[in-house]
Amino acid sequence: MSRIDVRKTYKLFIGGEFPRSESGHSYVVHDQQGRFVANAALASRKDARDAVSAARKAFPGWSARTAYNRSQVVYRIAEVMEDRRPQFVEAVRQGEGGTAASAGKVLDAAIDRLVWYAGWADKITQVTGNANPVAGPYFNLSTPEPTGVVAAVAPADSSLLGLVSVVAPVIVTGNTVVVAASPERPLPAVTFAEVLATSDVPGGVVNVLTGTLDRTVATLASHMDVNAIDLTGLAGDPEQAQALEVAAADNLKRVRRAPAAEPDWAADPGLGRMTDVLETKTVWHPIGV
Amino acid sequence: MAKNVFEYAPAPESRSVVDIKPSYGLFVNGEFVDGHGHSFKSISPSTEEVLAEIAEADEADVDLAVKAARRAHSRVWGRMPGKERAKYLFRIARIIQERGRELAVLESIDNGKPIKETRDVDIPIVAAHFFYYAGWADKLEYSGHGTESLGVAGQVIPWNFPLLMLAWKIAPALACGNTVVLKPAETAPLTALLFAEICQQADLPAGVVNIITGAGDTGRALVSHPDVDKVAFTGSTEVGKAIARAVAGTDKRVTLELGGKAANIVFDDAPLDQAVEGIVNGIFFNQGHVCCAGSRLLVQESVADEVLARLKRRVTTLRIGDPLDKNTDIGAINSAEQLAKIRELSDIGEQEGAGRWSPPCELPDHGFWFPPTIFTNVTQAHRIAREEIFGPVLSVLTFRTPSEAVEKANNTPYGLSAGVWTDKGSRILKMANALRAGVVWANTFNKFDPTSPFGGYKESGYGREGGRHGLEGYLK
């Protein structure tokens, strides 16, 4: 008789821990052929609020780290992912289909993207900040600072490369994030959370919610302690995106709007995903004896 | 003198972590090969013990190294996508972190500087430098300096921060897609040769980094080689000028990081205890073998006596001796030649009428040692106020007004660095504007970071190393 495998229930990732949904609900995740893969936690509104609290709590410490340190921490994520290749390849294949080779390429791109963003931690200031030659005896310097807690709706299709491309620019710049994973393809996000938990990323810097978006995303969009929201995962759903943008206006969240269609994640990301979650601070100081 | 009950027991760092070979060849095209010049010995400056026999590269060896670098540039490194180059540099950075203790101990043995500094300053900054420039390799289009590499860089570095200067040269060069031939100083080549092994460990393609050892003749052959596209030199102003003459009329790009005679300016409203720490760090860090050392203390007249009294009290507590002892503040002078130069200029200072003071301290019997020394009543005409001593010797001058401080500070052919100590922010900025120096430290001194550009005005050289600006010297 063949061995009966042990089936895993994937949990949420909040404040560095892996709780089940406080609602107790879970849902079944299928692969591309419709076969059962696993159960995943169905995050509730309360889970979303808990995740925001965890992200807020982590923000002062994370944003106060040196850029060099954040760079090292993000680079470490890439190292640990490289170590877990088979698990990621499997998770990507189950969700997105394709061959092991094509899933491997997706993983390569995701790791390289983390390395690319790791290098930005201590360079973004040098590229987007500058001294301003004001017409008077004043020292005047503009530098970017993280905006705070960012909510992100991860892309629906690209469950690993898209997820990493959404999360990395937010954290490398010193923000903390609550990310709603692809509802249909949540497993790479949970595996990614397991990598984060075993790397050097402090608890609460990245929080991962799985489940249907209707339960969590409205809560995040209207939450008064969220500073910015990225609606990338609502590509092709302009009505829903607009409603969330309206909700986000209550505390003037910075909004990254939903694109018409999911972007080509292989393309050069540019600086936009970082500058969208950065504020510019300008300091004046007199010059004189 | 009664034995001090608070005396420190010896706390030597173990040497067992390093493995010094009896002899070293040249690192050319990914392999160690024999040199064809007259080999020389690298000795430990704290004991005069012979550490290893080092190959000398002659002109033919230099030519082979440049050819290897050219091949590697045109076939591999110059064409490789930035994101792949980045990963090699990240690898190197990680290996440096992992082998950090080994590098620190080897640097202290070969150079004579305290383990406290190699362990906490030199090696961590080396790793950070590779990390920083690794990240630039795939972001050059954002640098504002173009994306195209120059080709082969010929790099010559000094003995005062052997591995750190190597990192300042190699990391940006490689990030920008250049290949390098680097010559470390003949009196401290061992960490550069260990770095060559690290390149092998990282599977860096052959010829991307070539390390050739030798003295002045080897350096001359390298910078004047016709197939070198870029010359980067850190060292004396005299040699820097010779290089500028040698490359005249060619298309070679040049960056020079040369000598200094930095003013460390202390105003009467400065936090004096902090200032004293800064003065000590400014001139006694690394035995004063620092091109940006705060070798001229300019102190406002009203607080001069108090600053000097506190300074002498503090200097009396410095511990001189075994570089590998974790309690050592001041290690050995790097070579007999350098020691002779420090002695000569100090004697001249005394003859010219300045007041010489050193704390009572016992120096070891073997090796090259010089006690921390302070000269008072120094005038601007004194040679010890004009010439770079490159040793633990501080010249103290006074001033009354900020404009007098600026005038005295700028009264030098050098312009590498300066320090300003005052509680008044607006004065810091006004002084910073007026000082003709590439780096100005306010209420701190001798701070270095891979993100921060470093380099001089006037005869302290041209070009900047570090930061986004550090890319400019390696891109077309």
Interface residues (C-beta under 8 A of the other chain):
Chain A: A67 Y68 S71 Q72 Y75 D112 V115 W116 A118 G119 W120 A121 D122 K123 Q126 V127 P137 F139 L271 H285 P286 I287 G288 V289
Chain B: K83 A86 K87 F90 A128 F131 Y132 A134 G135 W136 A137 D138 K139 Y142 P402 G425 S426 R427 L429 K430 N433 P450 T451 G467 R468
